[in-house]
Amino acid sequence: MDTTTSREVTTVGPEATEAAAAHLARHVRRGDLVLLKGEMGAGKTTFVRGLARGLGVSGDVMSPTFQLVRVYPGPVQLGHVDLCRLTEAAEVADLGMDELLDDGAVVVEWGDRLAEPGAVRLAIDVLDGRRRRLRIEEAPAEWSW
């Protein structure tokens, strides 16, 4: 990690982004909905890979762009959702996120497309080819890097 504040961290390279996410996983509990925003190629799936590792889930984390939802078992099951290809609210409702939240935590790529009160909101900003700024935009006060 390059620099840090309690609600923001700058990482250099995918490994550092994964490490920051793994560290943040200490806050994630069953029923948590984590919404990610960031441009294409910002590192959202890389972030989820680290979050999964921090949660102790098993399996190789891959982008759910074409599958839409992937579920990774572990001490806290992790549902991984990608809204990139969805355009209708009804399509989101068909993903079964309520059931996923009953069984574990859910992280959503392109989550800025959802208006979910009480969700954790994280942004990944591309600073240059290797550096990313990870920002906690909305979360309980104890969430920090």
C-alpha positions as CSV (number, residue, x, y, z in Angstrom):
1,M,0.0,0.0,0.0
2,D,1.3,3.4,-1.0
3,T,-0.7,5.8,1.2
4,T,-3.6,5.5,3.6
5,T,-6.2,7.3,5.6
6,S,-9.0,5.6,7.6
7,R,-11.5,5.8,4.7
8,E,-9.1,5.8,1.7
9,V,-6.0,4.0,0.5
10,T,-3.9,4.2,-2.6
11,T,-2.5,0.9,-3.9
12,V,0.3,0.2,-6.4
13,G,-0.4,-2.9,-8.5
14,P,-3.0,-5.6,-8.3
15,E,-1.3,-7.5,-5.4
16,A,-1.6,-4.4,-3.2
17,T,-5.3,-3.9,-4.2
18,E,-5.9,-7.5,-3.2
19,A,-4.1,-7.1,0.1
20,A,-6.1,-4.0,0.9
21,A,-9.3,-5.8,0.2
22,A,-8.2,-8.8,2.2
23,H,-7.5,-6.4,5.1
24,L,-11.0,-4.8,4.8
25,A,-12.7,-8.2,4.9
26,R,-12.3,-8.2,8.7
27,H,-15.4,-5.9,8.7
28,V,-17.6,-8.0,6.4
29,R,-20.4,-10.1,8.0
30,R,-23.3,-12.2,6.8
31,G,-26.0,-9.9,5.4
32,D,-23.5,-7.2,4.3
33,L,-24.1,-5.8,0.8
34,V,-21.0,-4.2,-0.7
35,L,-21.5,-2.1,-3.8
36,L,-18.4,-1.4,-5.9
37,K,-18.1,1.3,-8.5
38,G,-15.2,2.0,-10.8
39,E,-14.6,2.2,-14.5
40,M,-13.9,-0.8,-16.8
41,G,-10.5,-2.2,-15.9
42,A,-10.3,-0.3,-12.5
43,G,-9.7,-3.6,-10.6
44,K,-13.2,-4.5,-9.2
45,T,-12.7,-8.2,-9.7
46,T,-9.1,-7.9,-8.3
47,F,-10.7,-6.3,-5.3
48,V,-13.2,-9.1,-4.9
49,R,-10.4,-11.7,-5.2
50,G,-8.7,-10.1,-2.2
51,L,-12.0,-9.7,-0.2
52,A,-12.7,-13.4,-0.8
53,R,-9.2,-14.3,0.4
54,G,-9.7,-12.2,3.5
55,L,-13.0,-13.9,4.2
56,G,-11.4,-17.4,3.9
57,V,-13.6,-18.4,1.0
58,S,-12.5,-21.2,-1.3
59,G,-12.4,-21.3,-5.1
60,D,-10.8,-19.2,-7.8
61,V,-12.5,-15.8,-8.0
62,M,-13.4,-14.9,-11.5
63,S,-15.4,-12.1,-13.1
64,P,-19.1,-13.0,-13.1
65,T,-19.7,-10.7,-16.2
66,F,-21.3,-13.4,-18.3
67,Q,-22.5,-15.7,-15.5
68,L,-23.8,-12.6,-13.5
69,V,-23.6,-14.4,-10.1
70,R,-20.9,-16.6,-8.6
71,V,-21.0,-18.0,-5.1
72,Y,-17.9,-18.9,-3.1
73,P,-18.3,-21.0,0.1
74,G,-16.4,-20.2,3.2
75,P,-16.8,-19.1,6.8
76,V,-18.8,-16.2,5.4
77,Q,-20.2,-17.3,2.0
78,L,-19.5,-14.6,-0.6
79,G,-21.9,-13.9,-3.5
80,H,-20.2,-12.1,-6.3
81,V,-22.6,-10.2,-8.7
82,D,-21.8,-8.2,-11.8
83,L,-24.4,-5.7,-13.1
84,C,-22.4,-4.6,-16.1
85,R,-24.7,-6.3,-18.6
86,L,-28.0,-5.6,-16.9
87,T,-30.2,-2.7,-17.9
88,E,-33.6,-3.4,-16.3
89,A,-34.5,-3.3,-12.6
90,A,-36.4,-6.5,-13.0
91,E,-33.3,-8.3,-14.2
92,V,-31.6,-7.3,-10.9
93,A,-34.5,-8.6,-8.9
94,D,-34.2,-12.0,-10.7
95,L,-30.6,-12.5,-9.3
96,G,-31.8,-13.6,-5.9
97,M,-29.6,-11.2,-3.9
98,D,-31.9,-11.4,-0.9
99,E,-31.3,-15.1,-0.6
100,L,-27.6,-14.6,-1.1
101,L,-27.6,-12.1,1.8
102,D,-29.4,-14.6,4.0
103,D,-26.6,-17.0,3.5
104,G,-23.6,-14.7,3.5
105,A,-22.2,-11.4,2.2
106,V,-22.7,-10.1,-1.3
107,V,-20.3,-7.8,-3.3
108,V,-21.6,-6.2,-6.5
109,E,-19.5,-4.9,-9.4
110,W,-21.1,-1.9,-11.0
111,G,-23.0,-1.5,-7.7
112,D,-23.5,2.2,-8.2
113,R,-26.4,1.1,-10.4
114,L,-28.3,0.1,-7.2
115,A,-30.1,2.3,-4.8
116,E,-29.9,0.1,-1.7
117,P,-30.1,1.9,1.6
118,G,-27.7,0.6,4.2
119,A,-25.3,-0.9,1.7
120,V,-21.6,-0.4,2.0
121,R,-20.3,1.7,-1.0
122,L,-16.7,1.5,-2.2
123,A,-15.2,3.3,-5.1
124,I,-12.1,2.3,-7.1
125,D,-10.5,5.2,-8.9
126,V,-7.8,4.7,-11.5
127,L,-4.9,7.1,-10.9
128,D,-2.6,5.7,-13.5
129,G,-1.6,2.3,-15.0
130,R,-0.7,0.7,-11.6
131,R,-2.1,3.0,-8.9
132,R,-5.7,2.8,-7.6
133,R,-7.4,4.9,-4.9
134,L,-9.8,2.7,-2.9
135,R,-12.4,4.8,-1.1
136,I,-15.1,3.9,1.5
137,E,-17.9,6.2,0.5
138,E,-20.6,4.8,2.8
139,A,-20.2,2.2,5.5
140,P,-20.5,1.9,9.3
141,A,-18.1,4.1,11.2
142,E,-15.8,1.2,12.2
143,W,-15.0,0.3,8.6
144,S,-11.6,1.5,7.7
145,W,-8.4,0.3,5.9
